Amino acid sequence: MHLHNFTELCNMTRIKDYDPDALKICSFPFSLRGKAKEWLLALPKGSITSWAACCSMFLSKFCPPTKIMQLRS
């Protein structure tokens, strides 16, 4: 849900000649708190190279397949 809300918010902002995914990557740390922020800050520098990679890493950390299966049940 966090990624969905964050993406909706970022999609409302347009900056001329600036990649929307770059805006998301730069803004994402400011949207996090607690364990999520600690996780992001603990990642090796340069490990997030795209918005898709960031989403994938975030989801694999905070919504592993086992958790998704439990929620569906």
N, CA, C and O atoms as a Tripos MOL2 file, in Angstrom:
@<TRIPOS>MOLECULE
protein
  292   291    73     0     0
PROTEIN
NO_CHARGES

@<TRIPOS>ATOM
      1 N           0.8250   -1.1860    0.0000 N.3       1 MET1
      2 CA          0.0000    0.0000    0.0000 C.3       1 MET1
      3 C           0.8760    1.2580    0.0000 C.2       1 MET1
      4 O           0.5510    2.2560   -0.6440 O.2       1 MET1
      5 N           1.9820    1.1910    0.7290 N.am      2 HIS2
      6 CA          2.8730    2.3550    0.7830 C.3       2 HIS2
      7 C           3.3950    2.7090   -0.6130 C.2       2 HIS2
      8 O           3.3810    3.8750   -1.0060 O.2       2 HIS2
      9 N           3.8500    1.7100   -1.3520 N.am      3 LEU3
     10 CA          4.3650    1.9790   -2.7000 C.3       3 LEU3
     11 C           3.2800    2.5450   -3.6020 C.2       3 LEU3
     12 O           3.5410    3.4520   -4.3920 O.2       3 LEU3
     13 N           2.0850    2.0280   -3.4940 N.am      4 HIS4
     14 CA          0.9680    2.5170   -4.3020 C.3       4 HIS4
     15 C           0.6970    3.9910   -4.0100 C.2       4 HIS4
     16 O           0.6140    4.8060   -4.9290 O.2       4 HIS4
     17 N           0.5590    4.3270   -2.7330 N.am      5 ASN5
     18 CA          0.2910    5.7180   -2.3510 C.3       5 ASN5
     19 C           1.4400    6.6430   -2.7420 C.2       5 ASN5
     20 O           1.2210    7.7540   -3.2260 O.2       5 ASN5
     21 N           2.6570    6.1740   -2.5280 N.am      6 PHE6
     22 CA          3.8230    6.9820   -2.8680 C.3       6 PHE6
     23 C           3.8780    7.2450   -4.3720 C.2       6 PHE6
     24 O           4.1530    8.3670   -4.7970 O.2       6 PHE6
     25 N           3.6200    6.2190   -5.1730 N.am      7 THR7
     26 CA          3.6430    6.3680   -6.6290 C.3       7 THR7
     27 C           2.5530    7.3300   -7.0950 C.2       7 THR7
     28 O           2.7910    8.1590   -7.9740 O.2       7 THR7
     29 N           1.3660    7.2240   -6.5120 N.am      8 GLU8
     30 CA          0.2900    8.1530   -6.8690 C.3       8 GLU8
     31 C           0.6960    9.5910   -6.5770 C.2       8 GLU8
     32 O           0.4640   10.4830   -7.3940 O.2       8 GLU8
     33 N           1.2890    9.8150   -5.4390 N.am      9 LEU9
     34 CA          1.7230   11.1560   -5.0580 C.3       9 LEU9
     35 C           2.7880   11.6770   -6.0200 C.2       9 LEU9
     36 O           2.7110   12.8150   -6.4820 O.2       9 LEU9
     37 N           3.7750   10.8460   -6.3190 N.am     10 CYS10
     38 CA          4.8470   11.2690   -7.2300 C.3      10 CYS10
     39 C           4.3320   11.5090   -8.6410 C.2      10 CYS10
     40 O           4.8320   12.3890   -9.3420 O.2      10 CYS10
     41 N           3.3490   10.7440   -9.0610 N.am     11 ASN11
     42 CA          2.8000   10.9180  -10.4050 C.3      11 ASN11
     43 C           2.0440   12.2230  -10.5580 C.2      11 ASN11
     44 O           1.7690   12.6460  -11.6810 O.2      11 ASN11
     45 N           1.7020   12.8670   -9.4570 N.am     12 MET12
     46 CA          1.0500   14.1700   -9.5090 C.3      12 MET12
     47 C           2.0600   15.2840   -9.7540 C.2      12 MET12
     48 O           1.6780   16.4050  -10.0900 O.2      12 MET12
     49 N           3.3290   14.9880   -9.5920 N.am     13 THR13
     50 CA          4.3890   15.9840   -9.7400 C.3      13 THR13
     51 C           5.1310   15.7710  -11.0470 C.2      13 THR13
     52 O           5.5990   14.6680  -11.3270 O.2      13 THR13
     53 N           5.2380   16.8030  -11.8320 N.am     14 ARG14
     54 CA          5.9940   16.7460  -13.0810 C.3      14 ARG14
     55 C           7.0150   17.8810  -13.0770 C.2      14 ARG14
     56 O           6.6830   19.0320  -12.7960 O.2      14 ARG14
     57 N           8.2480   17.5370  -13.3900 N.am     15 ILE15
     58 CA          9.3100   18.5350  -13.5010 C.3      15 ILE15
     59 C           9.8640   18.4440  -14.9220 C.2      15 ILE15
     60 O          10.2830   17.3750  -15.3640 O.2      15 ILE15
     61 N           9.8620   19.5350  -15.6090 N.am     16 LYS16
     62 CA         10.3160   19.5510  -16.9950 C.3      16 LYS16
     63 C          11.7340   18.9930  -17.1140 C.2      16 LYS16
     64 O          12.6270   19.3520  -16.3460 O.2      16 LYS16
     65 N          11.9170   18.1210  -18.0800 N.am     17 ASP17
     66 CA         13.2170   17.5100  -18.3790 C.3      17 ASP17
     67 C          13.7880   16.6870  -17.2160 C.2      17 ASP17
     68 O          15.0050   16.5400  -17.1060 O.2      17 ASP17
     69 N          12.9280   16.1570  -16.3600 N.am     18 TYR18
     70 CA         13.3780   15.3300  -15.2370 C.3      18 TYR18
     71 C          12.6120   14.0180  -15.2700 C.2      18 TYR18
     72 O          11.3820   14.0110  -15.3170 O.2      18 TYR18
     73 N          13.3320   12.9200  -15.2470 N.am     19 ASP19
     74 CA         12.7470   11.5810  -15.3210 C.3      19 ASP19
     75 C          11.8620   11.3240  -14.0950 C.2      19 ASP19
     76 O          12.3270   11.4650  -12.9640 O.2      19 ASP19
     77 N          10.5880   10.9480  -14.3040 N.am     20 PRO20
     78 CA          9.6970   10.6820  -13.1610 C.3      20 PRO20
     79 C          10.2220    9.5860  -12.2310 C.2      20 PRO20
     80 O          10.0210    9.6570  -11.0190 O.2      20 PRO20
     81 N          10.8890    8.5800  -12.7850 N.am     21 ASP21
     82 CA         11.4410    7.5260  -11.9350 C.3      21 ASP21
     83 C          12.5910    8.0440  -11.0800 C.2      21 ASP21
     84 O          12.7710    7.5970   -9.9470 O.2      21 ASP21
     85 N          13.3590    8.9690  -11.6070 N.am     22 ALA22
     86 CA         14.4440    9.5710  -10.8250 C.3      22 ALA22
     87 C          13.8660   10.3580   -9.6460 C.2      22 ALA22
     88 O          14.4220   10.3420   -8.5480 O.2      22 ALA22
     89 N          12.7530   11.0410   -9.8830 N.am     23 LEU23
     90 CA         12.0840   11.7670   -8.8040 C.3      23 LEU23
     91 C          11.6410   10.7970   -7.7070 C.2      23 LEU23
     92 O          11.7910   11.0880   -6.5210 O.2      23 LEU23
     93 N          11.0950    9.6490   -8.1050 N.am     24 LYS24
     94 CA         10.6500    8.6590   -7.1270 C.3      24 LYS24
     95 C          11.8210    8.1230   -6.3110 C.2      24 LYS24
     96 O          11.7310    7.9980   -5.0900 O.2      24 LYS24
     97 N          12.9210    7.8090   -6.9940 N.am     25 ILE25
     98 CA         14.0860    7.2740   -6.2830 C.3      25 ILE25
     99 C          14.6410    8.2960   -5.2920 C.2      25 ILE25
    100 O          14.9970    7.9460   -4.1670 O.2      25 ILE25
    101 N          14.7110    9.5490   -5.7090 N.am     26 CYS26
    102 CA         15.2500   10.5920   -4.8250 C.3      26 CYS26
    103 C          14.3260   10.9020   -3.6510 C.2      26 CYS26
    104 O          14.7930   11.2330   -2.5620 O.2      26 CYS26
    105 N          13.0330   10.7990   -3.8670 N.am     27 SER27
    106 CA         12.0580   11.1450   -2.8270 C.3      27 SER27
    107 C          11.7330    9.9880   -1.8870 C.2      27 SER27
    108 O          11.2970   10.2090   -0.7580 O.2      27 SER27
    109 N          11.9420    8.7680   -2.3440 N.am     28 PHE28
    110 CA         11.5270    7.5910   -1.5770 C.3      28 PHE28
    111 C          12.0540    7.5620   -0.1460 C.2      28 PHE28
    112 O          11.2830    7.2460    0.7600 O.2      28 PHE28
    113 N          13.3160    7.8710    0.1050 N.am     29 PRO29
    114 CA         13.8070    7.8170    1.4970 C.3      29 PRO29
    115 C          13.0120    8.7070    2.4550 C.2      29 PRO29
    116 O          12.9000    8.3940    3.6400 O.2      29 PRO29
    117 N          12.4640    9.8090    1.9530 N.am     30 PHE30
    118 CA         11.7120   10.7280    2.8030 C.3      30 PHE30
    119 C          10.3220   10.2020    3.1510 C.2      30 PHE30
    120 O           9.6540   10.7370    4.0360 O.2      30 PHE30
    121 N           9.8910    9.1510    2.4510 N.am     31 SER31
    122 CA          8.5700    8.5810    2.7150 C.3      31 SER31
    123 C           8.6180    7.4520    3.7390 C.2      31 SER31
    124 O           7.5750    6.9550    4.1640 O.2      31 SER31
    125 N           9.8070    7.0510    4.1320 N.am     32 LEU32
    126 CA          9.9570    5.8910    5.0150 C.3      32 LEU32
    127 C          10.2380    6.2930    6.4530 C.2      32 LEU32
    128 O          10.7750    7.3650    6.7350 O.2      32 LEU32
    129 N           9.8500    5.3790    7.3650 N.am     33 ARG33
    130 CA         10.1310    5.5440    8.7920 C.3      33 ARG33
    131 C          10.4770    4.1850    9.3670 C.2      33 ARG33
    132 O          10.2820    3.1570    8.7180 O.2      33 ARG33
    133 N          10.9830    4.1830   10.5670 N.am     34 GLY34
    134 CA         11.2130    2.9480   11.3120 C.3      34 GLY34
    135 C          12.0790    1.9390   10.5950 C.2      34 GLY34
    136 O          13.1240    2.2770   10.0380 O.2      34 GLY34
    137 N          11.6260    0.6790   10.6170 N.am     35 LYS35
    138 CA         12.4200   -0.4170   10.0530 C.3      35 LYS35
    139 C          12.6250   -0.2690    8.5560 C.2      35 LYS35
    140 O          13.6580   -0.6790    8.0270 O.2      35 LYS35
    141 N          11.6520    0.3110    7.8710 N.am     36 ALA36
    142 CA         11.7950    0.4990    6.4270 C.3      36 ALA36
    143 C          12.9240    1.4890    6.1280 C.2      36 ALA36
    144 O          13.7150    1.2660    5.2110 O.2      36 ALA36
    145 N          13.0020    2.5520    6.8780 N.am     37 LYS37
    146 CA         14.0690    3.5420    6.6830 C.3      37 LYS37
    147 C          15.4240    2.9300    7.0430 C.2      37 LYS37
    148 O          16.4100    3.1440    6.3380 O.2      37 LYS37
    149 N          15.4730    2.1700    8.1400 N.am     38 GLU38
    150 CA         16.7150    1.4980    8.5320 C.3      38 GLU38
    151 C          17.1800    0.5420    7.4400 C.2      38 GLU38
    152 O          18.3670    0.4870    7.1160 O.2      38 GLU38
    153 N          16.2420   -0.2070    6.8800 N.am     39 TRP39
    154 CA         16.5650   -1.1370    5.8000 C.3      39 TRP39
    155 C          17.1790   -0.3990    4.6150 C.2      39 TRP39
    156 O          18.2150   -0.8060    4.0900 O.2      39 TRP39
    157 N          16.5340    0.6900    4.1970 N.am     40 LEU40
    158 CA         17.0200    1.4410    3.0390 C.3      40 LEU40
    159 C          18.4100    2.0160    3.2980 C.2      40 LEU40
    160 O          19.2770    1.9560    2.4270 O.2      40 LEU40
    161 N          18.6230    2.5630    4.4710 N.am     41 LEU41
    162 CA         19.9210    3.1590    4.7930 C.3      41 LEU41
    163 C          21.0280    2.1120    4.9240 C.2      41 LEU41
    164 O          22.2060    2.4310    4.7620 O.2      41 LEU41
    165 N          20.6550    0.8680    5.2170 N.am     42 ALA42
    166 CA         21.6410   -0.2060    5.3630 C.3      42 ALA42
    167 C          22.0600   -0.8110    4.0180 C.2      42 ALA42
    168 O          23.0400   -1.5530    3.9540 O.2      42 ALA42
    169 N          21.3280   -0.5010    2.9500 N.am     43 LEU43
    170 CA         21.6870   -1.0400    1.6380 C.3      43 LEU43
    171 C          23.0140   -0.4430    1.1720 C.2      43 LEU43
    172 O          23.3170    0.7120    1.4740 O.2      43 LEU43
    173 N          23.8000   -1.2200    0.4430 N.am     44 PRO44
    174 CA         25.0480   -0.6790   -0.0930 C.3      44 PRO44
    175 C          24.7640    0.4820   -1.0560 C.2      44 PRO44
    176 O          23.8020    0.4480   -1.8240 O.2      44 PRO44
    177 N          25.5990    1.4800   -1.0000 N.am     45 LYS45
    178 CA         25.4460    2.6430   -1.8700 C.3      45 LYS45
    179 C          25.4760    2.1900   -3.3290 C.2      45 LYS45
    180 O          26.3390    1.4080   -3.7280 O.2      45 LYS45
    181 N          24.5350    2.6830   -4.1110 N.am     46 GLY46
    182 CA         24.4710    2.3420   -5.5270 C.3      46 GLY46
    183 C          23.7470    1.0400   -5.8280 C.2      46 GLY46
    184 O          23.7250    0.5960   -6.9760 O.2      46 GLY46
    185 N          23.1520    0.4180   -4.8060 N.am     47 SER47
    186 CA         22.4860   -0.8620   -5.0430 C.3      47 SER47
    187 C          21.1100   -0.6830   -5.6960 C.2      47 SER47
    188 O          20.5840   -1.6230   -6.2910 O.2      47 SER47
    189 N          20.5330    0.4970   -5.5900 N.am     48 ILE48
    190 CA         19.2640    0.7830   -6.2590 C.3      48 ILE48
    191 C          19.5760    1.5900   -7.5140 C.2      48 ILE48
    192 O          20.0300    2.7320   -7.4470 O.2      48 ILE48
    193 N          19.3190    0.9660   -8.6530 N.am     49 THR49
    194 CA         19.6620    1.6090   -9.9230 C.3      49 THR49
    195 C          18.4470    2.0240  -10.7410 C.2      49 THR49
    196 O          18.5880    2.7180  -11.7480 O.2      49 THR49
    197 N          17.2550    1.6070  -10.3190 N.am     50 SER50
    198 CA         16.0310    1.9860  -11.0300 C.3      50 SER50
    199 C          14.8600    1.9400  -10.0590 C.2      50 SER50
    200 O          14.9470    1.3460   -8.9840 O.2      50 SER50
    201 N          13.7690    2.5750  -10.4530 N.am     51 TRP51
    202 CA         12.5820    2.5550   -9.6070 C.3      51 TRP51
    203 C          12.0210    1.1330   -9.5330 C.2      51 TRP51
    204 O          11.5580    0.7080   -8.4740 O.2      51 TRP51
    205 N          12.0570    0.4030  -10.6360 N.am     52 ALA52
    206 CA         11.5760   -0.9790  -10.6460 C.3      52 ALA52
    207 C          12.3840   -1.8420   -9.6750 C.2      52 ALA52
    208 O          11.8200   -2.6680   -8.9580 O.2      52 ALA52
    209 N          13.6950   -1.6510   -9.6540 N.am     53 ALA53
    210 CA         14.5480   -2.4050   -8.7280 C.3      53 ALA53
    211 C          14.2330   -2.0330   -7.2810 C.2      53 ALA53
    212 O          14.2020   -2.8980   -6.4050 O.2      53 ALA53
    213 N          14.0010   -0.7600   -7.0370 N.am     54 CYS54
    214 CA         13.6670   -0.2970   -5.6890 C.3      54 CYS54
    215 C          12.3690   -0.9530   -5.2170 C.2      54 CYS54
    216 O          12.2980   -1.4560   -4.0960 O.2      54 CYS54
    217 N          11.3550   -0.9490   -6.0620 N.am     55 CYS55
    218 CA         10.0680   -1.5720   -5.7070 C.3      55 CYS55
    219 C          10.2440   -3.0580   -5.4380 C.2      55 CYS55
    220 O           9.7060   -3.5900   -4.4670 O.2      55 CYS55
    221 N          10.9890   -3.7150   -6.2920 N.am     56 SER56
    222 CA         11.2140   -5.1500   -6.1410 C.3      56 SER56
    223 C          11.9240   -5.4620   -4.8300 C.2      56 SER56
    224 O          11.5290   -6.3820   -4.1140 O.2      56 SER56
    225 N          12.9600   -4.7080   -4.5140 N.am     57 MET57
    226 CA         13.7090   -4.9280   -3.2810 C.3      57 MET57
    227 C          12.8400   -4.6480   -2.0490 C.2      57 MET57
    228 O          12.8780   -5.3900   -1.0680 O.2      57 MET57
    229 N          12.0720   -3.5820   -2.1160 N.am     58 PHE58
    230 CA         11.1960   -3.2040   -1.0030 C.3      58 PHE58
    231 C          10.1490   -4.2910   -0.7640 C.2      58 PHE58
    232 O           9.9180   -4.7020    0.3730 O.2      58 PHE58
    233 N           9.5210   -4.7500   -1.8400 N.am     59 LEU59
    234 CA          8.4920   -5.7770   -1.7060 C.3      59 LEU59
    235 C           9.0610   -7.1070   -1.2200 C.2      59 LEU59
    236 O           8.4340   -7.8030   -0.4210 O.2      59 LEU59
    237 N          10.2440   -7.4540   -1.7060 N.am     60 SER60
    238 CA         10.8190   -8.7290   -1.2580 C.3      60 SER60
    239 C          11.1970   -8.6810    0.2260 C.2      60 SER60
    240 O          11.1920   -9.7080    0.9040 O.2      60 SER60
    241 N          11.5210   -7.5010    0.7210 N.am     61 LYS61
    242 CA         11.8630   -7.3520    2.1330 C.3      61 LYS61
    243 C          10.6210   -7.3070    3.0260 C.2      61 LYS61
    244 O          10.5650   -7.9810    4.0540 O.2      61 LYS61
    245 N           9.6350   -6.5140    2.6280 N.am     62 PHE62
    246 CA          8.4980   -6.2660    3.5050 C.3      62 PHE62
    247 C           7.2260   -7.0190    3.1260 C.2      62 PHE62
    248 O           6.2660   -7.0260    3.8960 O.2      62 PHE62
    249 N           7.2020   -7.6430    1.9730 N.am     63 CYS63
    250 CA          6.0590   -8.4780    1.5680 C.3      63 CYS63
    251 C           6.5740   -9.7460    0.9130 C.2      63 CYS63
    252 O           6.3610   -9.9460   -0.2830 O.2      63 CYS63
    253 N           7.2430  -10.6030    1.6610 N.am     64 PRO64
    254 CA          7.7320  -11.8480    1.0800 C.3      64 PRO64
    255 C           6.5580  -12.7230    0.6360 C.2      64 PRO64
    256 O           5.4430  -12.5500    1.1280 O.2      64 PRO64
    257 N           6.7940  -13.6570   -0.2850 N.am     65 PRO65
    258 CA          5.7100  -14.5060   -0.8040 C.3      65 PRO65
    259 C           4.8950  -15.2040    0.2890 C.2      65 PRO65
    260 O           3.6850  -15.3740    0.1400 O.2      65 PRO65
    261 N           5.5390  -15.6050    1.3720 N.am     66 THR66
    262 CA          4.7940  -16.2740    2.4440 C.3      66 THR66
    263 C           3.7680  -15.3430    3.0790 C.2      66 THR66
    264 O           2.6680  -15.7720    3.4290 O.2      66 THR66
    265 N           4.1270  -14.0660    3.2280 N.am     67 LYS67
    266 CA          3.2140  -13.0940    3.8080 C.3      67 LYS67
    267 C           2.0420  -12.8360    2.8500 C.2      67 LYS67
    268 O           0.9010  -12.6980    3.2910 O.2      67 LYS67
    269 N           2.3170  -12.7730    1.5710 N.am     68 ILE68
    270 CA          1.2680  -12.5670    0.5800 C.3      68 ILE68
    271 C           0.2870  -13.7330    0.5950 C.2      68 ILE68
    272 O          -0.9240  -13.5280    0.5200 O.2      68 ILE68
    273 N           0.8040  -14.9530    0.6910 N.am     69 MET69
    274 CA         -0.0540  -16.1460    0.7360 C.3      69 MET69
    275 C          -0.9460  -16.1110    1.9900 C.2      69 MET69
    276 O          -2.1210  -16.4710    1.9260 O.2      69 MET69
    277 N          -0.3840  -15.6780    3.1220 N.am     70 GLN70
    278 CA         -1.1700  -15.5960    4.3540 C.3      70 GLN70
    279 C          -2.2790  -14.5760    4.2110 C.2      70 GLN70
    280 O          -3.4050  -14.8150    4.6500 O.2      70 GLN70
    281 N          -1.9720  -13.4320    3.5970 N.am     71 LEU71
    282 CA         -2.9770  -12.3800    3.4350 C.3      71 LEU71
    283 C          -4.0950  -12.8380    2.4960 C.2      71 LEU71
    284 O          -5.2600  -12.5030    2.7080 O.2      71 LEU71
    285 N          -3.7460  -13.5920    1.4720 N.am     72 ARG72
    286 CA         -4.7620  -14.0880    0.5400 C.3      72 ARG72
    287 C          -5.6720  -15.1150    1.1940 C.2      72 ARG72
    288 O          -6.8520  -15.2180    0.8560 O.2      72 ARG72
    289 N          -5.1230  -15.8700    2.1260 N.am     73 SER73
    290 CA         -5.9280  -16.8730    2.8270 C.3      73 SER73
    291 C          -6.8120  -16.1920    3.8220 C.2      73 SER73
    292 O          -7.5770  -16.8540    4.5240 O.2      73 SER73
@<TRIPOS>BOND
     1     1     2 1
     2     2     3 1
     3     3     4 2
     4     3     5 am
     5     5     6 1
     6     6     7 1
     7     7     8 2
     8     7     9 am
     9     9    10 1
    10    10    11 1
    11    11    12 2
    12    11    13 am
    13    13    14 1
    14    14    15 1
    15    15    16 2
    16    15    17 am
    17    17    18 1
    18    18    19 1
    19    19    20 2
    20    19    21 am
    21    21    22 1
    22    22    23 1
    23    23    24 2
    24    23    25 am
    25    25    26 1
    26    26    27 1
    27    27    28 2
    28    27    29 am
    29    29    30 1
    30    30    31 1
    31    31    32 2
    32    31    33 am
    33    33    34 1
    34    34    35 1
    35    35    36 2
    36    35    37 am
    37    37    38 1
    38    38    39 1
    39    39    40 2
    40    39    41 am
    41    41    42 1
    42    42    43 1
    43    43    44 2
    44    43    45 am
    45    45    46 1
    46    46    47 1
    47    47    48 2
    48    47    49 am
    49    49    50 1
    50    50    51 1
    51    51    52 2
    52    51    53 am
    53    53    54 1
    54    54    55 1
    55    55    56 2
    56    55    57 am
    57    57    58 1
    58    58    59 1
    59    59    60 2
    60    59    61 am
    61    61    62 1
    62    62    63 1
    63    63    64 2
    64    63    65 am
    65    65    66 1
    66    66    67 1
    67    67    68 2
    68    67    69 am
    69    69    70 1
    70    70    71 1
    71    71    72 2
    72    71    73 am
    73    73    74 1
    74    74    75 1
    75    75    76 2
    76    75    77 am
    77    77    78 1
    78    78    79 1
    79    79    80 2
    80    79    81 am
    81    81    82 1
    82    82    83 1
    83    83    84 2
    84    83    85 am
    85    85    86 1
    86    86    87 1
    87    87    88 2
    88    87    89 am
    89    89    90 1
    90    90    91 1
    91    91    92 2
    92    91    93 am
    93    93    94 1
    94    94    95 1
    95    95    96 2
    96    95    97 am
    97    97    98 1
    98    98    99 1
    99    99   100 2
   100    99   101 am
   101   101   102 1
   102   102   103 1
   103   103   104 2
   104   103   105 am
   105   105   106 1
   106   106   107 1
   107   107   108 2
   108   107   109 am
   109   109   110 1
   110   110   111 1
   111   111   112 2
   112   111   113 am
   113   113   114 1
   114   114   115 1
   115   115   116 2
   116   115   117 am
   117   117   118 1
   118   118   119 1
   119   119   120 2
   120   119   121 am
   121   121   122 1
   122   122   123 1
   123   123   124 2
   124   123   125 am
   125   125   126 1
   126   126   127 1
   127   127   128 2
   128   127   129 am
   129   129   130 1
   130   130   131 1
   131   131   132 2
   132   131   133 am
   133   133   134 1
   134   134   135 1
   135   135   136 2
   136   135   137 am
   137   137   138 1
   138   138   139 1
   139   139   140 2
   140   139   141 am
   141   141   142 1
   142   142   143 1
   143   143   144 2
   144   143   145 am
   145   145   146 1
   146   146   147 1
   147   147   148 2
   148   147   149 am
   149   149   150 1
   150   150   151 1
   151   151   152 2
   152   151   153 am
   153   153   154 1
   154   154   155 1
   155   155   156 2
   156   155   157 am
   157   157   158 1
   158   158   159 1
   159   159   160 2
   160   159   161 am
   161   161   162 1
   162   162   163 1
   163   163   164 2
   164   163   165 am
   165   165   166 1
   166   166   167 1
   167   167   168 2
   168   167   169 am
   169   169   170 1
   170   170   171 1
   171   171   172 2
   172   171   173 am
   173   173   174 1
   174   174   175 1
   175   175   176 2
   176   175   177 am
   177   177   178 1
   178   178   179 1
   179   179   180 2
   180   179   181 am
   181   181   182 1
   182   182   183 1
   183   183   184 2
   184   183   185 am
   185   185   186 1
   186   186   187 1
   187   187   188 2
   188   187   189 am
   189   189   190 1
   190   190   191 1
   191   191   192 2
   192   191   193 am
   193   193   194 1
   194   194   195 1
   195   195   196 2
   196   195   197 am
   197   197   198 1
   198   198   199 1
   199   199   200 2
   200   199   201 am
   201   201   202 1
   202   202   203 1
   203   203   204 2
   204   203   205 am
   205   205   206 1
   206   206   207 1
   207   207   208 2
   208   207   209 am
   209   209   210 1
   210   210   211 1
   211   211   212 2
   212   211   213 am
   213   213   214 1
   214   214   215 1
   215   215   216 2
   216   215   217 am
   217   217   218 1
   218   218   219 1
   219   219   220 2
   220   219   221 am
   221   221   222 1
   222   222   223 1
   223   223   224 2
   224   223   225 am
   225   225   226 1
   226   226   227 1
   227   227   228 2
   228   227   229 am
   229   229   230 1
   230   230   231 1
   231   231   232 2
   232   231   233 am
   233   233   234 1
   234   234   235 1
   235   235   236 2
   236   235   237 am
   237   237   238 1
   238   238   239 1
   239   239   240 2
   240   239   241 am
   241   241   242 1
   242   242   243 1
   243   243   244 2
   244   243   245 am
   245   245   246 1
   246   246   247 1
   247   247   248 2
   248   247   249 am
   249   249   250 1
   250   250   251 1
   251   251   252 2
   252   251   253 am
   253   253   254 1
   254   254   255 1
   255   255   256 2
   256   255   257 am
   257   257   258 1
   258   258   259 1
   259   259   260 2
   260   259   261 am
   261   261   262 1
   262   262   263 1
   263   263   264 2
   264   263   265 am
   265   265   266 1
   266   266   267 1
   267   267   268 2
   268   267   269 am
   269   269   270 1
   270   270   271 1
   271   271   272 2
   272   271   273 am
   273   273   274 1
   274   274   275 1
   275   275   276 2
   276   275   277 am
   277   277   278 1
   278   278   279 1
   279   279   280 2
   280   279   281 am
   281   281   282 1
   282   282   283 1
   283   283   284 2
   284   283   285 am
   285   285   286 1
   286   286   287 1
   287   287   288 2
   288   287   289 am
   289   289   290 1
   290   290   291 1
   291   291   292 2
@<TRIPOS>SUBSTRUCTURE
     1 MET1         2 RESIDUE 1 A MET
     2 HIS2         6 RESIDUE 1 A HIS
     3 LEU3        10 RESIDUE 1 A LEU
     4 HIS4        14 RESIDUE 1 A HIS
     5 ASN5        18 RESIDUE 1 A ASN
     6 PHE6        22 RESIDUE 1 A PHE
     7 THR7        26 RESIDUE 1 A THR
     8 GLU8        30 RESIDUE 1 A GLU
     9 LEU9        34 RESIDUE 1 A LEU
    10 CYS10       38 RESIDUE 1 A CYS
    11 ASN11       42 RESIDUE 1 A ASN
    12 MET12       46 RESIDUE 1 A MET
    13 THR13       50 RESIDUE 1 A THR
    14 ARG14       54 RESIDUE 1 A ARG
    15 ILE15       58 RESIDUE 1 A ILE
    16 LYS16       62 RESIDUE 1 A LYS
    17 ASP17       66 RESIDUE 1 A ASP
    18 TYR18       70 RESIDUE 1 A TYR
    19 ASP19       74 RESIDUE 1 A ASP
    20 PRO20       78 RESIDUE 1 A PRO
    21 ASP21       82 RESIDUE 1 A ASP
    22 ALA22       86 RESIDUE 1 A ALA
    23 LEU23       90 RESIDUE 1 A LEU
    24 LYS24       94 RESIDUE 1 A LYS
    25 ILE25       98 RESIDUE 1 A ILE
    26 CYS26      102 RESIDUE 1 A CYS
    27 SER27      106 RESIDUE 1 A SER
    28 PHE28      110 RESIDUE 1 A PHE
    29 PRO29      114 RESIDUE 1 A PRO
    30 PHE30      118 RESIDUE 1 A PHE
    31 SER31      122 RESIDUE 1 A SER
    32 LEU32      126 RESIDUE 1 A LEU
    33 ARG33      130 RESIDUE 1 A ARG
    34 GLY34      134 RESIDUE 1 A GLY
    35 LYS35      138 RESIDUE 1 A LYS
    36 ALA36      142 RESIDUE 1 A ALA
    37 LYS37      146 RESIDUE 1 A LYS
    38 GLU38      150 RESIDUE 1 A GLU
    39 TRP39      154 RESIDUE 1 A TRP
    40 LEU40      158 RESIDUE 1 A LEU
    41 LEU41      162 RESIDUE 1 A LEU
    42 ALA42      166 RESIDUE 1 A ALA
    43 LEU43      170 RESIDUE 1 A LEU
    44 PRO44      174 RESIDUE 1 A PRO
    45 LYS45      178 RESIDUE 1 A LYS
    46 GLY46      182 RESIDUE 1 A GLY
    47 SER47      186 RESIDUE 1 A SER
    48 ILE48      190 RESIDUE 1 A ILE
    49 THR49      194 RESIDUE 1 A THR
    50 SER50      198 RESIDUE 1 A SER
    51 TRP51      202 RESIDUE 1 A TRP
    52 ALA52      206 RESIDUE 1 A ALA
    53 ALA53      210 RESIDUE 1 A ALA
    54 CYS54      214 RESIDUE 1 A CYS
    55 CYS55      218 RESIDUE 1 A CYS
    56 SER56      222 RESIDUE 1 A SER
    57 MET57      226 RESIDUE 1 A MET
    58 PHE58      230 RESIDUE 1 A PHE
    59 LEU59      234 RESIDUE 1 A LEU
    60 SER60      238 RESIDUE 1 A SER
    61 LYS61      242 RESIDUE 1 A LYS
    62 PHE62      246 RESIDUE 1 A PHE
    63 CYS63      250 RESIDUE 1 A CYS
    64 PRO64      254 RESIDUE 1 A PRO
    65 PRO65      258 RESIDUE 1 A PRO
    66 THR66      262 RESIDUE 1 A THR
    67 LYS67      266 RESIDUE 1 A LYS
    68 ILE68      270 RESIDUE 1 A ILE
    69 MET69      274 RESIDUE 1 A MET
    70 GLN70      278 RESIDUE 1 A GLN
    71 LEU71      282 RESIDUE 1 A LEU
    72 ARG72      286 RESIDUE 1 A ARG
    73 SER73      290 RESIDUE 1 A SER
